[in-house]
Amino acid sequence: MASKLTMPKLSDTMTLGVLLKWLKKEGEQVEAGEVIAEAESDKATMELEAFDAGTLLKIVVPAGGQVPVGGLLAVIGEKGEDIAELLSTPATPAPETLSASPATKAEPIPAAPLPDVTPGDELITTDSVRIKASPLARKIATEKGIDLRRVPGSGSGGRIISRDLAALPAAKNAAPTPVVAAAPVSEQPLNTMRTAIATRMTQSKTTVPHFYLTMEIDMGKMVALRTEMNAAQSDVKISFNDLIVKASAAALLKHPRVNGSFAGDKFILHHQADIGLAVALEDGLITAVVRDCGAKGVAQLAREARALIDKAKERKLTPDEYTGSTFTITNLGMFDIEAFSAIINPPEAAILAVGAIVEKPVVVQGEIVIAHRMKVTLSCDHRIVDGATGALFLKTLKNYLENPALLLL
């Protein structure tokens, strides 16, 4: 009875294979376990063996053809057999029809324990020798308890194929294949916050066309200014994030597209910078919104931000305090993260990811000096913010942060 030869799954990520060449022609006799073709997966070139003996009645895919996993390659059967029905029936994956192993040369390696073997692996390691064997041959050897070191291979390059094992008796007291117990796991259901995060972030990444712009900023003057401001008063401790919020608000008012949002057939441009601050909680993330940041001084921004962050950590923010932001800032500098890309918080047009301020050697006017540098990455919604628009915003932000006296005017 005729049987189908289908494209096997040669790697975990493989969805398509390329039939490189046929080693047999239509009408030729093939033996079970004989290599009849070579195929290429996304990771390797493999030799394909026929599982059944018979005549190669029909080659469906010529050399160079692309075939999905499980797609029909050829039909093997008896001469004169009617295969019209087989050719008209869609093929399904059939690992037993074809087995595969790489056409690569095996090299000795140092002693190593026998690894787990999955379809498509090229070798079995036994003591200090790598043994070339097809997946079908390995399966038979495992079932019969046969030591492959003692089996001469008749395949390409001395590779052991199934026919080399056909006449060998099973070993006495062959040990059964050990069953490996699954590692312990635990499940944790999503709480309401994590469910909301999952929904919104998935929506953002799948519906908003993100692109990213990264810039390095000299923070030397800002470091000095912050030190002076905190030394001059003890009412509120000013953080670098407070200064970045103030500089961002000033830049947003000069680049309203970055402070806008996409609304289907129109843009909404906000003329007030309501900046959301991403606050990490034990089991989630929330955005606390500081209103009208462009109209407030740094000290006032610092007080309001601290109060909102404290309320966020206590889960006491009101809806007005965590919704309606026009732009978001997320800062991981305190975790020594130098640069990262953030996901936009819809319907906002952009989000600023702030990294750590790092002391590093830089070249200034031809000389190497130690400077305080910080990287920021702007994630933009390409539907409203173009590359030049985002770049100009960052350039303005850089100017404010490198010349912080401008923020005090």
C-alpha positions as CSV (number, residue, x, y, z in Angstrom):
1,M,0.0,0.0,0.0
2,A,1.4,3.4,-1.0
3,S,2.5,5.8,1.7
4,K,3.2,9.5,1.9
5,L,6.5,11.1,2.5
6,T,6.0,14.4,4.4
7,M,8.3,17.2,5.5
8,P,9.3,16.5,9.2
9,K,9.6,19.1,11.9
10,L,13.4,19.4,12.0
11,S,13.6,22.1,14.8
12,D,11.4,23.6,17.4
13,T,10.9,26.8,15.5
14,M,10.6,25.3,12.0
15,T,7.4,26.0,10.0
16,L,8.8,25.6,6.5
17,G,11.5,23.4,5.0
18,V,13.4,23.6,1.7
19,L,13.8,20.4,-0.3
20,L,17.5,20.8,-1.3
21,K,17.9,17.7,-3.5
22,W,16.6,14.2,-4.3
23,L,19.0,11.3,-4.1
24,K,16.5,9.0,-5.8
25,K,14.5,9.4,-9.0
26,E,10.9,8.6,-9.7
27,G,10.6,4.9,-10.5
28,E,13.6,3.8,-8.5
29,Q,13.4,1.3,-5.7
30,V,14.1,2.5,-2.1
31,E,14.7,0.6,1.0
32,A,13.4,1.3,4.5
33,G,15.9,3.6,6.3
34,E,17.6,4.6,3.0
35,V,18.5,8.3,2.6
36,I,16.5,9.6,-0.3
37,A,16.7,13.4,0.0
38,E,18.2,16.4,1.7
39,A,16.2,19.2,3.3
40,E,17.0,22.5,5.0
41,S,15.3,23.8,8.1
42,D,15.7,27.2,9.8
43,K,18.7,25.8,11.7
44,A,20.4,22.9,9.8
45,T,20.7,20.8,6.7
46,M,19.3,17.3,7.2
47,E,19.2,14.0,5.4
48,L,15.8,12.4,5.0
49,E,15.2,8.7,5.2
50,A,12.3,6.7,3.8
51,F,10.5,4.7,6.5
52,D,8.9,2.2,4.0
53,A,10.4,0.2,1.2
54,G,9.0,0.4,-2.3
55,T,9.1,2.3,-5.5
56,L,9.4,6.1,-5.5
57,L,6.2,6.5,-7.5
58,K,5.9,10.3,-7.4
59,I,8.1,13.3,-6.4
60,V,5.7,16.1,-5.5
61,V,8.2,18.8,-4.6
62,P,11.2,19.4,-6.9
63,A,14.6,20.4,-5.6
64,G,14.5,24.0,-4.3
65,G,10.8,23.8,-3.4
66,Q,9.5,25.2,-0.1
67,V,7.2,22.9,1.9
68,P,5.4,23.6,5.2
69,V,5.9,21.1,8.0
70,G,3.8,18.1,7.3
71,G,3.6,19.0,3.6
72,L,3.7,16.2,1.0
73,L,7.1,15.5,-0.5
74,A,6.6,12.2,-2.4
75,V,4.8,8.9,-2.5
76,I,6.3,5.4,-2.2
77,G,4.4,2.3,-3.1
78,E,4.2,-0.6,-5.5
79,K,4.7,-0.2,-9.2
80,G,1.5,0.5,-11.0
81,E,-0.4,1.4,-7.9
82,D,-3.1,4.1,-8.1
83,I,-2.0,7.0,-6.0
84,A,-4.5,9.6,-7.3
85,E,-6.4,9.6,-4.0
86,L,-3.2,10.1,-2.0
87,L,-2.1,13.1,-4.1
88,S,-5.5,14.7,-3.7
89,T,-5.6,14.3,0.1
90,P,-3.9,17.0,2.2
91,A,-0.9,15.7,4.0
92,T,-0.6,15.8,7.8
93,P,2.6,15.7,9.8
94,A,3.8,12.1,10.0
95,P,7.1,11.8,11.9
96,E,7.2,8.1,11.4
97,T,7.3,8.5,7.6
98,L,10.6,10.4,7.5
99,S,13.4,10.6,10.0
100,A,16.2,13.1,9.8
101,S,19.8,13.7,10.9
102,P,22.3,16.3,9.9
103,A,24.8,15.7,7.1
104,T,27.7,17.0,9.2
105,K,31.0,15.5,10.3
106,A,31.1,14.3,13.9
107,E,34.2,15.3,16.0
108,P,35.4,13.7,19.3
109,I,34.6,15.7,22.4
110,P,35.6,15.3,26.0
111,A,33.7,12.9,28.2
112,A,30.2,14.1,28.9
113,P,26.9,12.5,30.3
114,L,24.4,11.2,27.8
115,P,22.2,14.2,26.8
116,D,18.5,14.2,26.2
117,V,17.8,13.5,22.5
118,T,15.1,15.2,20.5
119,P,14.2,14.7,16.8
120,G,16.6,16.4,14.6
121,D,19.6,16.1,17.0
122,E,22.6,14.8,15.0
123,L,24.5,12.8,17.7
124,I,24.4,10.6,20.6
125,T,27.3,11.1,23.1
126,T,28.5,7.8,24.7
127,D,31.6,8.0,26.9
128,S,34.1,10.1,24.9
129,V,32.7,9.4,21.4
130,R,30.0,11.2,19.4
131,I,28.0,8.7,17.4
132,K,26.3,9.7,14.2
133,A,22.9,8.1,14.0
134,S,19.5,8.9,12.5
135,P,16.5,9.6,14.8
136,L,14.8,6.4,13.7
137,A,18.0,4.4,14.4
138,R,18.3,6.0,17.9
139,K,14.7,5.1,18.6
140,I,15.2,1.5,17.6
141,A,18.5,1.3,19.6
142,T,16.8,2.6,22.7
143,E,13.9,0.2,22.4
144,K,16.2,-2.8,21.9
145,G,18.9,-1.7,24.3
146,I,21.6,-1.8,21.6
147,D,24.9,-0.1,22.2
148,L,25.4,2.1,19.1
149,R,29.2,2.1,19.7
150,R,29.2,-1.5,18.5
151,V,27.1,-0.9,15.3
152,P,28.8,-0.1,12.0
153,G,27.0,2.5,10.0
154,S,26.2,2.2,6.3
155,G,24.8,5.7,5.9
156,S,26.6,8.8,4.6
157,G,29.9,9.3,6.5
158,G,29.4,6.1,8.5
159,R,26.1,7.3,10.0
160,I,24.0,4.6,11.6
161,I,20.6,4.2,10.0
162,S,17.6,2.0,10.8
163,R,18.6,-0.8,8.4
164,D,21.9,-1.3,10.3
165,L,19.8,-2.3,13.4
166,A,17.1,-4.4,11.7
167,A,18.9,-7.7,12.1
168,L,20.3,-7.1,15.5
169,P,18.7,-8.8,18.5
170,A,17.5,-6.9,21.5
171,A,19.8,-6.8,24.4
172,K,18.9,-9.0,27.4
173,N,17.4,-7.1,30.3
174,A,17.4,-3.9,28.3
175,A,16.7,-1.1,30.8
176,P,13.5,0.8,30.1
177,T,13.7,4.5,29.2
178,P,13.9,6.4,32.5
179,V,10.9,8.7,33.2
180,V,12.1,12.1,34.3
181,A,9.8,13.7,36.9
182,A,8.6,17.2,36.0
183,A,10.1,20.0,38.0
184,P,7.7,21.5,40.6
185,V,5.7,24.5,39.5
186,S,3.2,26.8,41.1
187,E,0.4,28.9,39.6
188,Q,-0.5,32.5,40.5
189,P,-3.7,33.9,39.2
190,L,-3.6,37.4,37.8
191,N,-5.0,40.1,40.1
192,T,-7.1,43.0,38.8
193,M,-4.1,45.2,38.4
194,R,-2.0,42.7,36.5
195,T,-5.0,41.9,34.3
196,A,-5.4,45.5,33.4
197,I,-1.6,45.9,32.7
198,A,-1.7,42.8,30.5
199,T,-4.7,44.1,28.5
200,R,-3.4,47.7,28.0
201,M,0.2,46.7,27.2
202,T,-0.9,44.1,24.7
203,Q,-3.2,46.6,23.1
204,S,-0.4,49.2,23.0
205,K,2.2,46.9,21.4
206,T,-0.2,45.4,18.9
207,T,-2.1,48.5,17.8
208,V,0.4,51.4,18.2
209,P,3.3,51.6,15.8
210,H,6.2,52.2,18.1
211,F,9.6,53.5,17.2
212,Y,12.5,54.5,19.5
213,L,15.0,57.3,19.8
214,T,17.9,57.3,22.3
215,M,20.0,60.2,23.3
216,E,22.9,60.6,25.8
217,I,22.9,63.8,27.9
218,D,25.6,65.5,29.9
219,M,24.2,65.8,33.4
220,G,27.2,67.5,35.1
221,K,25.5,70.9,35.6
222,M,22.3,69.2,36.7
223,V,24.2,67.2,39.3
224,A,25.7,70.4,40.6
225,L,22.4,72.3,40.6
226,R,20.6,69.5,42.5
227,T,23.3,69.5,45.2
228,E,23.0,73.3,45.6
229,M,19.2,73.2,45.7
230,N,19.1,70.5,48.4
231,A,21.8,72.2,50.4
232,A,19.9,75.5,50.3
233,Q,16.7,74.2,51.8
234,S,15.4,71.3,53.8
235,D,11.7,71.6,53.0
236,V,11.7,69.0,50.3
237,K,14.4,66.7,48.8
238,I,14.6,67.3,45.1
239,S,15.4,64.2,43.0
240,F,16.8,64.0,39.6
241,N,13.4,62.8,38.4
242,D,11.8,66.0,39.6
243,L,14.3,68.0,37.5
244,I,13.6,65.7,34.5
245,V,9.9,66.2,34.9
246,K,10.3,70.0,34.9
247,A,12.6,69.8,31.8
248,S,10.2,67.4,30.0
249,A,7.3,69.7,30.6
250,A,9.2,72.7,29.2
251,A,10.1,70.7,26.1
252,L,6.6,69.3,25.7
253,L,5.1,72.8,25.5
254,K,7.5,73.5,22.6
255,H,6.7,70.3,20.8
256,P,2.9,69.7,21.2
257,R,2.8,66.7,19.0
258,V,4.8,64.7,21.6
259,N,2.3,65.9,24.2
260,G,-0.6,64.8,22.0
261,S,-2.6,61.7,21.3
262,F,-4.0,59.9,18.3
263,A,-7.8,59.8,18.0
264,G,-8.7,57.9,14.9
265,D,-9.3,60.7,12.3
266,K,-7.6,63.5,14.2
267,F,-4.9,64.5,16.6
268,I,-5.6,65.9,20.1
269,L,-2.9,68.4,21.1
270,H,-2.8,69.2,24.8
271,H,-1.6,72.6,25.8
272,Q,-0.9,71.6,29.4
273,A,1.7,69.0,30.4
274,D,0.1,66.5,32.7
275,I,2.9,64.1,33.3
276,G,2.4,60.5,34.5
277,L,5.1,59.0,36.7
278,A,5.4,55.2,36.5
279,V,5.4,53.8,40.1
280,A,6.4,50.2,40.7
281,L,4.3,48.3,43.2
282,E,4.8,44.9,44.7
283,D,2.5,43.2,42.3
284,G,2.1,45.7,39.5
285,L,2.6,49.2,38.1
286,I,0.6,52.4,38.3
287,T,1.0,55.9,36.9
288,A,0.6,58.8,39.2
289,V,-0.2,62.0,37.3
290,V,1.3,65.4,38.2
291,R,-0.9,68.2,36.7
292,D,0.2,71.2,34.8
293,C,3.9,70.6,35.3
294,G,5.0,73.5,33.1
295,A,3.5,76.1,35.3
296,K,5.0,74.8,38.6
297,G,8.5,75.3,40.1
298,V,10.8,72.3,40.8
299,A,10.2,72.4,44.6
300,Q,6.4,72.3,44.1
301,L,6.7,69.5,41.6
302,A,8.9,67.5,44.1
303,R,6.3,67.9,46.9
304,E,3.4,66.9,44.7
305,A,5.3,64.0,43.1
306,R,6.3,62.6,46.5
307,A,2.8,62.8,47.9
308,L,1.4,61.0,44.8
309,I,4.0,58.3,44.9
310,D,3.3,57.7,48.6
311,K,-0.4,57.4,47.9
312,A,0.3,55.1,45.0
313,K,2.3,52.7,47.1
314,E,-0.5,52.6,49.7
315,R,-3.1,52.0,46.9
316,K,-4.9,55.2,47.8
317,L,-4.8,57.2,44.5
318,T,-8.1,58.5,43.2
319,P,-9.0,58.1,39.6
320,D,-8.2,61.7,38.9
321,E,-4.7,61.1,40.2
322,Y,-3.9,58.1,38.0
323,T,-5.7,58.9,34.7
324,G,-5.6,61.6,32.1
325,S,-1.9,62.0,31.7
326,T,-0.6,63.5,28.4
327,F,2.9,62.1,28.6
328,T,4.6,59.5,30.9
329,I,8.1,59.2,32.4
330,T,9.5,55.9,33.6
331,N,12.8,55.9,35.4
332,L,14.9,52.7,36.2
333,G,18.1,54.6,37.0
334,M,17.8,53.6,40.7
335,F,18.2,50.0,39.6
336,D,21.4,50.8,37.6
337,I,19.7,50.3,34.3
338,E,21.5,52.5,31.8
339,A,19.1,52.4,28.9
340,F,15.8,50.7,28.0
341,S,12.7,51.1,25.9
342,A,9.2,51.5,27.4
343,I,5.8,50.7,26.0
344,I,3.5,53.7,25.3
345,N,0.6,54.3,27.6
346,P,-2.4,54.7,25.2
347,P,-3.7,57.1,24.1
348,E,-0.5,59.1,24.7
349,A,1.9,59.8,21.8
350,A,5.1,59.0,23.7
351,I,6.8,57.8,26.8
352,L,10.3,58.7,28.1
353,A,12.5,55.9,29.6
354,V,15.2,57.3,31.8
355,G,18.4,55.4,32.7
356,A,21.0,55.8,35.4
357,I,23.4,58.8,35.6
358,V,26.8,57.2,35.1
359,E,30.3,58.6,35.6
360,K,32.3,57.6,32.6
361,P,35.3,58.8,30.5
362,V,34.2,61.0,27.6
363,V,36.1,63.1,25.0
364,V,35.6,66.8,25.5
365,Q,37.4,69.2,23.1
366,G,39.9,66.5,22.3
367,E,40.6,65.5,25.9
368,I,39.4,62.6,28.0
369,V,37.5,63.7,31.1
370,I,35.2,62.0,33.6
371,A,31.6,63.2,33.1
372,H,28.1,62.4,34.4
373,R,26.1,61.0,31.5
374,M,22.5,59.8,31.3
375,K,20.7,58.0,28.5
376,V,17.0,58.6,27.7
377,T,14.9,56.7,25.2
378,L,11.7,58.2,23.7
379,S,9.1,55.6,22.5
380,C,6.9,57.3,19.9
381,D,3.6,56.6,18.3
382,H,4.5,56.9,14.6
383,R,0.9,57.8,13.8
384,I,1.3,61.2,15.3
385,V,5.1,61.6,16.0
386,D,7.6,61.3,13.2
387,G,11.3,60.7,13.6
388,A,12.3,64.4,13.2
389,T,9.6,65.5,15.7
390,G,10.8,63.1,18.3
391,A,14.4,64.0,17.7
392,L,13.7,67.7,18.1
393,F,11.9,67.1,21.3
394,L,14.9,65.2,22.7
395,K,17.2,67.9,21.5
396,T,15.2,70.5,23.4
397,L,15.1,68.3,26.5
398,K,18.8,67.8,26.3
399,N,19.3,71.6,26.1
400,Y,17.3,72.1,29.3
401,L,19.0,69.3,31.2
402,E,22.5,70.4,30.1
403,N,21.7,74.1,30.9
404,P,19.4,73.8,33.9
405,A,19.5,77.5,34.6
406,L,17.0,77.8,31.8
407,L,14.4,76.0,33.9
408,L,14.6,78.7,36.6
409,L,13.8,81.6,34.3
